[in-house]
């Protein structure tokens, strides 16, 4: 419920897989958000950008990415440049949770990325280090559209967007 209105009704797994609004995304747990200007198939804000080759338009947009839909890398990828500085590293059960502060761009909250203990031991990220977020899957909200388009970068040729 949001302001007395039911936002979405479905099975829990379906709600998580396909939230239909920003409110439902936020309600279901932490989400990393890149807000910026979508132009020439790229979402940009400050020193950060993400390529969106299948998305047209020139408008403000928000790209939502859950902590498990983003990887950490020592350098930018071909489809994204999201520099972040590690603020904290927490070993929580079977996962390592990393909180990151955007570097050269703005976010209203710290970003959060989860990784396995194996990945953590191999990559060895430490507090104060500069890393880059590499999104695997994102959920794009554009002005005038309440339901997100899902963007998938798993395919090497281009990202695909679908409602």
Secondary structure, DSSP 8 states (H G I E B T S, - for coil): -BTTB----S-HHHHHHT--SHHHHHHTS-EEEEEEEEETTEEEETTEEEE-TT----EEEEEEEEGGGEEEESS--SSEE-EEEEEEEEEETTEEEEEEEESSS--SS-EEEEEEHHHHHHH---TT-EEEEEESEEEEEETT--S-EEEE--SSS--EEE-
